[in-house]
Amino acid sequence: MKKGKMFYKTFIPILLLGVALAVSFGIYTYIQTVRSVIGSVAEEKQNSITQVKNNLEQKIRTIEYAFNTYSTTRSFDQVVDNPITERDFAAYREVNTQLNYIATMGLDGAEYTLISLKQDWKIAKGTLSQIDDQEKEQLFQQYIQNREKGLFWIKTDQGIRFVNTLPAFSPTKEAIALSDISEATLDRTLRSDSDARVFILNKQGDLMYDTQSNSPLDTAQRSYLTQTTTEGELRGRINWNPTDSGASELIYSRSNYNNWTYFTVLDQKEVAGALKTTRYGLIGMELILILLIAIVSYLIAARFTKPIYQITNSLSGNSSSPHPNEVDWILSSINRLLSEKQSLETLVEAQQPQLETQFVLNLFRSRISAHELEPQLRRIGYEHRSSRSYMTMLVQLDNFGKRNTPDRDVLLLAVNKIAEELIPVHHRMLPVILNDDTQATILMFDDYNEQDIQRQTLEYAKQIIRAVKDYLKLSVSVGISRAYDDLLQSRAACEMSKQALHQRLNLGKESIIFYEDIESMLAGSVLQYPVQLESKLFDAIRLGDEEQVSAALYPLLAEFMKQSRNSMNLEVMLIRLVNNLIQLEQLLGIEVLLTRDHHALYHRLLRIRNPEEVERVLVEQVIFPMVRSVAKKTSEQFSSLSQTIADIVQEEYDRELSLEMIGERLHYNPNYLSSIFKKQFGITFSDYLMSYRLDMAKTWLIETDQTVKEIAERLQYHNPQNFIRSFRKKEQVTPGMYRKLRQPM
């Protein structure tokens, strides 16, 4: 279909802008990528040249340290001060051994020489030779005379010579140590895997080493590099423009030890090769991006102009040929839209209840600012009066019981409708449903004093409670905030009403609670958690005894309600109780609260505002399921634990023994052990212990000659008379008579 002017006026600018942005993005990305790659390659080479420097420097330091240390030994003094000839094999072997030891510590392939200037001998490459006066004078002039330092390096045809005049710490030099490092040794030490050029300049600018000897540096180049690196940092990058290649950079690292500077080349061709794939990728991405931009521009232009074409086609009655100038058709359509204004206003009026409901909910959620309040009030038909007072009234169902959620919603809608019908329009805003169990109404009073406001509000609350009870057969409670004169305080007023409703826990069903009446109680309430009552409940749960649980649970809940003047206190206590129950579950190895059905137990308990519902949830869905689970799981554990106690009695009956001692040994509460033991054996622990001891006493009376006093002491009776009384109470005879009756005739 042929496109109109509006389409091209939309498509072309979007396309051009998108292409410009795409190209700019591609250029920027390429520049940043180049910088990143150059930085990465440079950092890698910097680390590499630094490592090369450190490796060589470490070897040279090792050689220096070895010769300096050797020069301070007594063996060195003896060797240098004495002549060595071919017959002095021991002295020669001593020197040669020391040179071989230094060779093992230094660079592989280096050659070491020791020359005695005092006795005119030289040991090099394992060979001893004598030096004449001319050679000695030449060595003195070359290595000692006019030298500020006794340690230096010189470039030779074969590599680098390391010269160390000895002793190292004496101004009088008696010997010269030479370490000749060949080009091959340097190549093995300094060449990298990438075959990048590496060269070394000393402080004077002399070329000490170069991996590319076929293109040596001239004097000007060496002078420039020496001056630049000496004045700069110990490591870095400098521009390098040799005559035989393109522009590149040098990565250098300067040594603090001997002021040598190590260089390697960062070739731009190498960087360009690394960027080749990236460049092609960016070009491909740019082409794809431009194609996508063209498609998106076309779709945007088509979608933007589609309504215009539909309007023009509808007005012209010809869907195949659009009007040459669509804007004229749009302008002409404005007049028709203005004529429809009245019908739109009528539609807005029909939506007025929904708008007012949303306005009231926004007030409770603090989503309306001060400058928005008055315009929105006028839009829903209210006047903003400074003399008007407001109160927030919340209505909650006292007990949902086991009703399903749809039933609850229907009941709450019915309560909301009753409030709307009972409260006159001039005294309220539109009633709303605040949440799953709460209905809210903002009451309005013009020129009312505080007492009249409370009296009228109380009357409305009574009417709502009676109507709900008569029509819905349901009980509700009402919480009422303090009066306030600014609608923006509605959220705070809503919280006051919730606090008031919370006191329904103490006042019972069908309560009407004003926040002002409970405010003093909230300020003075102090939380005291009933730890002892909870401990009794947990002991009953451990036993799995529903009767004991019931006896311990209801006093605990009563104490919770007693402490619930402030809603925060009850919430804290409920959270603490649930946390402690979960910990008890983990100790007992059961799963009731940790199942999927109870993942929202905290929210359910904190949302409930009446005591019956809190009690029902805790009893039916938490406590008793735990008790039944514990009873099932611990029946075998009780038997095993009780048998363990019995075994201890049978093994240690003749020692000091008590349930407290056994509880400490088994890590159980003595009261808990007493309960399960009695439940398992039908008698108390003390009765079982006494009975077993008396049984043992009967056996000893028949089978041994022990006296009654000895038996009593052995069975831990400190007074024999107590033993005799206990025995006679059980057997109806004294121990002595029992022995006579059981002895054979």
Secondary structure as UniProt FT lines:
FT   HELIX           5..71
FT   HELIX           74..81
FT   TURN            86..87
FT   HELIX           89..105
FT   TURN            108..109
FT   STRAND          111..116
FT   TURN            117..120
FT   STRAND          121..124
FT   TURN            125..126
FT   STRAND          127..130
FT   HELIX           133..143
FT   TURN            144..146
FT   STRAND          151..155
FT   STRAND          159..166
FT   TURN            168..169
FT   STRAND          175..182
FT   HELIX           183..190
FT   TURN            193..194
FT   STRAND          198..201
FT   TURN            203..204
FT   STRAND          207..210
FT   TURN            213..214
FT   HELIX           219..231
FT   STRAND          235..240
FT   TURN            243..244
FT   STRAND          248..254
FT   TURN            256..258
FT   STRAND          261..267
FT   HELIX           268..316
FT   HELIX           326..339
FT   HELIX           341..350
FT   HELIX           352..364
FT   TURN            365..366
FT   HELIX           370..379
FT   TURN            380..381
FT   TURN            386..387
FT   STRAND          388..397
FT   TURN            401..402
FT   HELIX           405..422
FT   HELIX           425..427
FT   STRAND          432..435
FT   TURN            436..437
FT   STRAND          438..446
FT   HELIX           450..472
FT   STRAND          476..480
FT   HELIX           487..489
FT   HELIX           490..502
FT   HELIX           504..507
FT   STRAND          512..514
FT   HELIX           515..524
FT   HELIX           531..543
FT   HELIX           546..562
FT   TURN            563..565
FT   HELIX           567..588
FT   TURN            593..594
FT   HELIX           596..598
FT   TURN            599..600
FT   HELIX           601..607
FT   HELIX           611..618
FT   HELIX           619..623
FT   HELIX           624..652
FT   TURN            653..654
FT   HELIX           659..666
FT   HELIX           670..681
FT   HELIX           685..703
FT   HELIX           708..714
FT   TURN            715..716
FT   HELIX           720..731
FT   HELIX           735..742
//
